[in-house]
């Protein structure tokens, strides 16, 4: 599954109990996961090629919902574009297992993330 520049690409769900939440999604929907330790599990795409999301104990579950991720061919240029357009980079860019990413807020306060391959 190819990644497309500046499109929705990944959704991250904050969880309080990774094993229980993972078990729920495995049982309810047949999802499979890539293990990245006790605090994160990547949700494999249905075709087994890549990931479409993740379960993270680093993010607090909230009524605001999951963290939506966009893909970028040039992460630094995307971060600059966010700021130039009136958004605010709130975290990063930083490295994570799979590449680099940053989080930003739009003018209404919605938080999204952008990631790029290493």
N, C-alpha and C positions, 0 to 999 in steps of 0.2 A: 504494500500500500504506500504509494509515494506521498510525501509531505508537500503541501502547497503553501507558498509564501503568503502570509497574512490571512490565513483562513483558520476557522475553528479546527483544532487538532487533537486536543486532549482535555479531559475533565478530571479534576482531582476532588475526591470526597474526603472531608475531614472526618475522622473517626475517633471514638474514645476507647474502643476495644477492637484492635485489629483482628485477632483470631475469630472473635464472634461475628464481626461484620463480614469478614472474608467468607466464613462458613455460610452466612446468610445468603450472600450473592452466588456462591457456588451451588447451594441447594435450590434457591428460588429461580435462578436464571441460567445455571450451568456455566457461569463464568469461570475462566481459569486465570491463574496469576503467575507473575514472575516475582520471586522473593528477593527483597533487598534488605533483609534484616527484620528485626522485631518492630520497626516503626513505619515500614512502607512496603506496599505490595502493588506491583504494576498490573493493571487489568489488560490481559491479552486481547487482541482483536479477534473477532469471530473466525477469521481465516487462519489464525495462528501466526500471522506475519506482523510483528510489531505490537504496539500497545495503543489503546484508545483512552486510557485513564489510569487512575491510581487511587489507592486508599492510604491516607496519611494521618499518623497520629500527631504530626507537627501542626496541622491545621485544626482549629476548633470547629466542630459542627455548629452551624448557625442557621437561623431562619433565612439568611441571605442566600443560602445554597452553596453549590460546589464552586470551586475555582475553575473557570474556563481558561484553557490554554490555546494560544495561537502559535503557529510555527513560523519561523523566520529563516530566510537564507542568509541574513546578515544581522545578527543580534544587536551589535553596537549601533548600526544605522537605525534599526527599529526603535531602540531606546531613545536615540536622539529625536526621531520623528515623533514619538509620544510626547516628549517634552516640548518640541516645537509646535505641536498641535494644541497645547494647553493642558495636557495630562501631567501626571506626576509619577516618576519612577519611585516606588516605595520600598523596594527591596532588590538588591543586585545591581548589575548582573553578577551572578555567582555560578560556580560549577556544581553539578549534581551528577549522579551516575547515569550518564547518557548524553551529557552535553553541558550547555550553559543556559541560564534563564534569568528573567527578571519579572517582577510584579509591578503593576502600575494601577493608578486610579484614573478614571475618566472625569470629566468636569462634573458629573452627577454623583461621583463617589463610588461607582461600581469598580470593583477590583477584578482585574484579569491578569493573566501571565502570558509571557512570550518565551519560547524556547528555541534553541538551535542545537544541531548535532555538534559533537566535539570536533 
